[in-house]
Amino acid sequence: MTYNKVDEKVIEKLKEVVGDEYVFTDKDTLENYSHDETPMYKSMPEAAVRPGSTEEVSKIMKLAFEKNIPVTPRSGGTCLSAGAVPIYGGIVLSLERMNKIKEIDKKNLMVIVEPGIITEQLGNELMKHELFFPPDPVSLDSCMIGGNIAENAGGPRALKYGVTKNYVTGLEVVFSDGTISRLGGKLLKNVTGYDLIDLIVGSEGTLAIITEATLELLPMPKIVVDLLVPFMCVEDASQFAIDITKETYTPTAIEFMEGEVVRAVAQYLKRKIPFEEASAHTIIEIDGDEKEQVGKIYDKIGDRALKYGALDVFVGESANDRQKIWEPRKNIGDALKELTTIVAREDLVVPKDQIPPLINQLKECVKKYGAALYAFGHLGDGNIHTDVGMDDYSDEKQEDYNDKKKVDDMRKEMYEITLSLGGTITAEHGIGLSKIPYISMALDVTQVELMKKIKKIFDPKNIMNPGKIFTDQ
Ligand SMILES: Cc1cc2nc3c(=O)[nH]c(=O)nc-3n(C[C@H](O)[C@H](O)[C@H](O)COP(=O)(O)OP(=O)(O)OC[C@H]3O[C@@H](n4cnc5c(N)ncnc54)[C@H](O)[C@@H]3O)c2cc1C
């Protein structure tokens, strides 16, 4: 694609829209916006802007549309498919200043927010009103609601409560030409025409910029208990997870960390984790309103765990004990980065009974490429994260064609294995930039062509986060 450059005149116009202090062209700021959390992807923008209102977003898009300049929307920058990397340069449009809660509607159990609010901060504010927004990506201390909607983020609690799209009832968006549009509202049912909200949720910033969201809430569960249950093998942990989800109570989460991951995190956190020698640690969360009822459920789950060969069942009831149980799970990314060079962070999903063969086959696969696989993630819903480490890989080697090709070939083989087990190549991180070469392995030509046509209708000049999901329009 050919685009125009962000020249001095464009910078001046951007300054008129948002004010001098919110337009950035300095190297350090642009460097921050040149990458997200995806290993190996980076590209410098020409300018970054931080608008403070929908009207300002609209004016920026009008300008970009008129001048034919690509725009990459950005919230927290925690994306794991390089979706927030401005591959064609242009403007990074950061929503971080638009971070207000506009309304908490206790009667209708709804909240209206700007896209730049950090997910955890929203949860903390809602807690003061005994209200609950369930989607909980593990990155929630730094990702933002706009990014969660753009990626249709899930999280551990997706097992019981579903993913972000299940809670979005209304959106305000800005289209590529600057038009502002409001979709839906505080409505629990709505079949007025095609469901454009569902189309925009998960569209990775390629169709519209989300400037406001109306989200459905639930009452805050009064009791939450976490169990840490180590097993000697992944197969036992998987059987246990399948068994307990067949019961009438659904655990909030069933998470998993394989042995090598547990040992890496223990080393990183410099703390002991019980049964570090085990092969699979699971975390089971249960919530409810009555202490007695939750107690009965976790007793039952604990008995079932022992039947499947659990080494022990540790119960966390207090906030402190629960935090201790979750701390290793929340620090996996940083622990693995310290251990080795991570060349791929995957979010594969298979029918949940296929998790043990998936992990076994992937381990064999990456070994052939001189790499090691670290598996963890959402055991309860079949979405397993597999970070791949190559000890001898370095930043300089990224430039080396052979090494890049080696990683690309390895990833292709990993996806082939996942697809052969009835799965798909991304459960929650999106296609972004990093999975573009592989999308046609998972979708047929008709489906990809239809998606490209939809993109063209929304964004005829291809300036909305171009170079994402598909190679070319
Ligand atoms: C340690 C770690 C743990 C993670 N755990 C999970 C997890 O449990 N579940 C999960 O689903 N993901 C997880 N992720 C991935 C990531 O956090 C999510 O995809 C998250 O939703 C991204 O939000 P963000 O605010 O950081 O968005 P960004 O990274 O800023 O952007 C993500 C994408 O959305 C687009 N975008 C951002 N804001 C807007 C907007 N307002 N309008 C339109 N498009 C926009 C961007 O262009 C980009 O394509 C994890 C990441 C890390 C680093």
The ligand as an SDF file (V2000), in Angstrom:
LIG
                    3D

 53 58  0  0  0  0  0  0  0  0999 V2000
    0.7960  -10.9430   30.2460 C   0  0  0  0  0  0  0  0  0  0  0  0
   -0.3520  -10.9260   29.2870 C   0  0  0  0  0  0  0  0  0  0  0  0
   -1.4840  -11.6700   29.5770 C   0  0  0  0  0  0  0  0  0  0  0  0
   -2.5650  -11.6830   28.6880 C   0  0  0  0  0  0  0  0  0  0  0  0
   -3.6760  -12.4080   29.0080 N   0  0  0  0  0  0  0  0  0  0  0  0
   -4.7380  -12.3880   28.1810 C   0  0  0  0  0  0  0  0  0  0  0  0
   -5.9150  -13.1250   28.5200 C   0  0  0  0  0  0  0  0  0  0  0  0
   -6.0060  -13.7770   29.5700 O   0  0  0  0  0  0  0  0  0  0  0  0
   -6.9540  -13.0720   27.6460 N   0  0  0  0  0  0  0  0  0  0  0  0
   -6.8880  -12.3380   26.4950 C   0  0  0  0  0  0  0  0  0  0  0  0
   -7.8640  -12.3210   25.7530 O   0  0  0  0  0  0  0  0  0  0  0  0
   -5.7880  -11.6570   26.1530 N   0  0  0  0  0  0  0  0  0  0  0  0
   -4.7210  -11.6400   26.9670 C   0  0  0  0  0  0  0  0  0  0  0  0
   -3.6040  -10.9210   26.6240 N   0  0  0  0  0  0  0  0  0  0  0  0
   -3.5660  -10.1530   25.3600 C   0  0  0  0  0  0  0  0  0  0  0  0
   -4.0240   -8.6750   25.5050 C   0  0  0  0  0  0  0  0  0  0  0  0
   -3.8490   -8.2240   26.8340 O   0  0  0  0  0  0  0  0  0  0  0  0
   -5.4670   -8.5100   25.0820 C   0  0  0  0  0  0  0  0  0  0  0  0
   -5.5990   -8.7550   23.6970 O   0  0  0  0  0  0  0  0  0  0  0  0
   -6.0750   -7.1350   25.3860 C   0  0  0  0  0  0  0  0  0  0  0  0
   -7.4460   -7.1810   25.1160 O   0  0  0  0  0  0  0  0  0  0  0  0
   -5.4360   -6.0010   24.6050 C   0  0  0  0  0  0  0  0  0  0  0  0
   -5.8800   -4.7930   25.1680 O   0  0  0  0  0  0  0  0  0  0  0  0
   -5.0050   -3.4780   25.0590 P   0  0  0  0  0  0  0  0  0  0  0  0
   -5.7580   -2.3970   25.7350 O   0  0  0  0  0  0  0  0  0  0  0  0
   -3.6450   -3.6870   25.5410 O   0  0  0  0  0  0  0  0  0  0  0  0
   -5.0370   -3.2450   23.5040 O   0  0  0  0  0  0  0  0  0  0  0  0
   -3.8580   -2.8660   22.4190 P   0  0  0  0  0  0  0  0  0  0  0  0
   -2.7520   -3.8130   22.6140 O   0  0  0  0  0  0  0  0  0  0  0  0
   -3.5400   -1.4180   22.6120 O   0  0  0  0  0  0  0  0  0  0  0  0
   -4.6080   -3.0840   21.1020 O   0  0  0  0  0  0  0  0  0  0  0  0
   -5.0680   -4.3220   20.6950 C   0  0  0  0  0  0  0  0  0  0  0  0
   -5.7570   -4.2130   19.3400 C   0  0  0  0  0  0  0  0  0  0  0  0
   -6.9510   -3.4700   19.4700 O   0  0  0  0  0  0  0  0  0  0  0  0
   -6.9380   -2.3030   18.6500 C   0  0  0  0  0  0  0  0  0  0  0  0
   -7.5390   -1.2430   19.4740 N   0  0  0  0  0  0  0  0  0  0  0  0
   -7.1200   -0.8270   20.6860 C   0  0  0  0  0  0  0  0  0  0  0  0
   -7.9680    0.0980   21.1600 N   0  0  0  0  0  0  0  0  0  0  0  0
   -8.9280    0.2790   20.2290 C   0  0  0  0  0  0  0  0  0  0  0  0
  -10.0810    1.1150   20.1320 C   0  0  0  0  0  0  0  0  0  0  0  0
  -10.4300    1.9650   21.1040 N   0  0  0  0  0  0  0  0  0  0  0  0
  -10.8380    1.0340   19.0120 N   0  0  0  0  0  0  0  0  0  0  0  0
  -10.5210    0.1730   18.0120 C   0  0  0  0  0  0  0  0  0  0  0  0
   -9.4420   -0.6310   18.0600 N   0  0  0  0  0  0  0  0  0  0  0  0
   -8.6560   -0.5740   19.1530 C   0  0  0  0  0  0  0  0  0  0  0  0
   -5.4870   -2.0760   18.3120 C   0  0  0  0  0  0  0  0  0  0  0  0
   -5.3560   -1.4260   17.0580 O   0  0  0  0  0  0  0  0  0  0  0  0
   -4.9500   -3.4950   18.2820 C   0  0  0  0  0  0  0  0  0  0  0  0
   -5.2240   -4.0760   17.0300 O   0  0  0  0  0  0  0  0  0  0  0  0
   -2.5050  -10.9100   27.4880 C   0  0  0  0  0  0  0  0  0  0  0  0
   -1.3650  -10.1560   27.2170 C   0  0  0  0  0  0  0  0  0  0  0  0
   -0.2960  -10.1620   28.0890 C   0  0  0  0  0  0  0  0  0  0  0  0
    0.9030   -9.3240   27.7560 C   0  0  0  0  0  0  0  0  0  0  0  0
  1  2  1  0
  2  3  1  0
  2 52  2  0
  3  4  2  0
  4  5  1  0
  4 50  1  0
  5  6  2  0
  6  7  1  0
  6 13  1  0
  7  8  2  0
  7  9  1  0
  9 10  1  0
 10 11  2  0
 10 12  1  0
 12 13  2  0
 13 14  1  0
 14 15  1  0
 14 50  1  0
 15 16  1  0
 16 17  1  0
 16 18  1  0
 18 19  1  0
 18 20  1  0
 20 21  1  0
 20 22  1  0
 22 23  1  0
 23 24  1  0
 24 25  2  0
 24 26  1  0
 24 27  1  0
 27 28  1  0
 28 29  2  0
 28 30  1  0
 28 31  1  0
 31 32  1  0
 32 33  1  0
 33 34  1  0
 33 48  1  0
 34 35  1  0
 35 36  1  0
 35 46  1  0
 36 37  1  0
 36 45  1  0
 37 38  2  0
 38 39  1  0
 39 40  1  0
 39 45  2  0
 40 41  1  0
 40 42  2  0
 42 43  1  0
 43 44  2  0
 44 45  1  0
 46 47  1  0
 46 48  1  0
 48 49  1  0
 50 51  2  0
 51 52  1  0
 52 53  1  0
M  END
$$$$
